[in-house]
Amino acid sequence: MKPETVLDLGNIRAALVRMEDTIVFDLIERSQFFSSPSVYQPNKFPIPNFDGNFLEWALLQMELVHSQIRRYEAPDETPFFPEKLMKPILPPINYPKILASYSDEINANSEIMKFYVEEIVPKVSCKQGDQLENLGSASTCDIECLQAISRRIHFGKFVAEAKYQQDKPLYIKLILAGDTKGIEDSITNSAVEAKILARLLVKAESYGIDPSLRYSQNRQNKVQPEIIAQLYKQWIIPLTKKVEVDYLLRRLEDEDPKLINQYR
Amino acid sequence: MKPETVLDLGNIRAALVRMEDTIVFDLIERSQFFSSPSVYQPNKFPIPNFDGNFLEWALLQMELVHSQIRRYEAPDETPFFPEKLMKPILPPINYPKILASYSDEINANSEIMKFYVEEIVPKVSCKQGDQLENLGSASTCDIECLQAISRRIHFGKFVAEAKYQQDKPLYIKLILAGDTKGIEDSITNSAVEAKILARLLVKAESYGIDPSLRYSQNRQNKVQPEIIAQLYKQWIIPLTKKVEVDYLLRRLEDEDPKLINQYR
């Protein structure tokens, strides 16, 4: 993929729309299981050489495997445990430079983990409490959800880079002025946000109901569409923006000083 | 879960219907990537201390992690690498005895791997060939698909056990007579099979199209519904039956000899 293809705003938008499907699917899968608080309680299960909760342990194991198949070489993947990754066993891919060199340092995963565990899990689970046989299944679904949400939120880096490339003068001035509010306004499109929420309601409805039961009394939504729209409104969209702003605020670290000087 | 709940045919059927959703979701996710033949080619990537293809290596790593969170203690989970599993780090669950003691020995996973790689992957992938950046992603999706299909097919053991419990005299006679055909006929319900296929077409359609584009020119099915129905018709349903028959043919190994003698 060429940088100009990756940074085409139409392509970015299409990728973001496709990620909604993955997130909705993953939340529907998670909804089969109890909320499973034991999974999120630090050191509830004594794990040798590990300090943390069960989900964190399981997620770390997955990242260790995935790092070996070079998941985190991809600029659109952001690990939860960047300091613990292993070397890939596949030959390296020389991705073209698309994002700024500090891009990996912008990592919202600890915030994602927090709102996911505290706000999302209790709302999408089919029932509150533990079901001992399903702690592993619940955490496996959690990992899918977390990875999908994390990819969506950190995709903000591509949006930010694309907007920066489109209008360097505007952004260089805003960044030099430290105008966080101005940057945020420039990347906010309320009409698009409203469209996302409307589309999520339809997707959650369409993917979350067994269509062969659509007109029966058993018709049941696996996850309430409002919960998914709310997840986006309250967490995913604002955190994506935060990633974009954080990325842009540092953007001059990776810009030609001569160009910057023209705007001082 | 009590054995009588697990072996209730209504509950088993509901679980099988729910698994369809998972399988359809997983195939839709796989369809984002190229067919990626390199992933399935033995020793295409030299992996230290491993003889096999890349997918097998990645799947083994996952099973090693999942075995530690006791996935394979559950009677409805069947590993692809049973001889290599690790010990769980969670306290063991004492599942009530539901299936016969030899149940773990009935394992159709090598057949599942074969038809999945040869027949399903080329048909659901968005394009034929390799896309180097996505070999890891493709194989991650493959693992989800394989595990979901394997769970569905081996669930036949519960169907078989439930049917055996419902009519021991019939099955003891058929088993003593080595009447494979009779056993197969007794577990076959063509009307139910036709319903499954019809429902899959509707599900693939409903879950595979972005509903906000349903009436637009961009309306696109991520996976052709006929491919998913065909997968069930040609592979999943026959292999489930094979699992059921294999399970039943050995069922007297775990029956009271006195009862068996009444039918000799």
HADDOCK unambig.tbl for C-alpha pairs under 7 A between the chains (distance, minus, plus):
assign (segid A and resid 25 and name CA) (segid B and resid 25 and name CA) 6.59 0.50 0.50
assign (segid A and resid 45 and name CA) (segid B and resid 90 and name CA) 6.67 0.50 0.50
assign (segid A and resid 47 and name CA) (segid B and resid 89 and name CA) 6.58 0.50 0.50
assign (segid A and resid 61 and name CA) (segid B and resid 65 and name CA) 6.50 0.50 0.50
assign (segid A and resid 65 and name CA) (segid B and resid 61 and name CA) 6.51 0.50 0.50
assign (segid A and resid 69 and name CA) (segid B and resid 136 and name CA) 5.52 0.50 0.50
assign (segid A and resid 71 and name CA) (segid B and resid 136 and name CA) 6.59 0.50 0.50
assign (segid A and resid 89 and name CA) (segid B and resid 47 and name CA) 6.59 0.50 0.50
assign (segid A and resid 90 and name CA) (segid B and resid 45 and name CA) 6.68 0.50 0.50
assign (segid A and resid 93 and name CA) (segid B and resid 133 and name CA) 6.87 0.50 0.50
assign (segid A and resid 133 and name CA) (segid B and resid 93 and name CA) 6.86 0.50 0.50
assign (segid A and resid 136 and name CA) (segid B and resid 69 and name CA) 5.50 0.50 0.50
assign (segid A and resid 136 and name CA) (segid B and resid 71 and name CA) 6.57 0.50 0.50
assign (segid A and resid 199 and name CA) (segid B and resid 212 and name CA) 6.10 0.50 0.50
assign (segid A and resid 202 and name CA) (segid B and resid 211 and name CA) 6.46 0.50 0.50
assign (segid A and resid 202 and name CA) (segid B and resid 212 and name CA) 6.83 0.50 0.50
assign (segid A and resid 203 and name CA) (segid B and resid 210 and name CA) 6.96 0.50 0.50
assign (segid A and resid 203 and name CA) (segid B and resid 211 and name CA) 6.07 0.50 0.50
assign (segid A and resid 206 and name CA) (segid B and resid 206 and name CA) 6.29 0.50 0.50
assign (segid A and resid 206 and name CA) (segid B and resid 207 and name CA) 6.65 0.50 0.50
assign (segid A and resid 206 and name CA) (segid B and resid 211 and name CA) 6.74 0.50 0.50
assign (segid A and resid 207 and name CA) (segid B and resid 206 and name CA) 6.67 0.50 0.50
assign (segid A and resid 207 and name CA) (segid B and resid 207 and name CA) 4.98 0.50 0.50
assign (segid A and resid 210 and name CA) (segid B and resid 203 and name CA) 6.98 0.50 0.50
assign (segid A and resid 211 and name CA) (segid B and resid 202 and name CA) 6.46 0.50 0.50
assign (segid A and resid 211 and name CA) (segid B and resid 203 and name CA) 6.08 0.50 0.50
assign (segid A and resid 211 and name CA) (segid B and resid 206 and name CA) 6.75 0.50 0.50
assign (segid A and resid 212 and name CA) (segid B and resid 199 and name CA) 6.08 0.50 0.50
assign (segid A and resid 212 and name CA) (segid B and resid 202 and name CA) 6.81 0.50 0.50
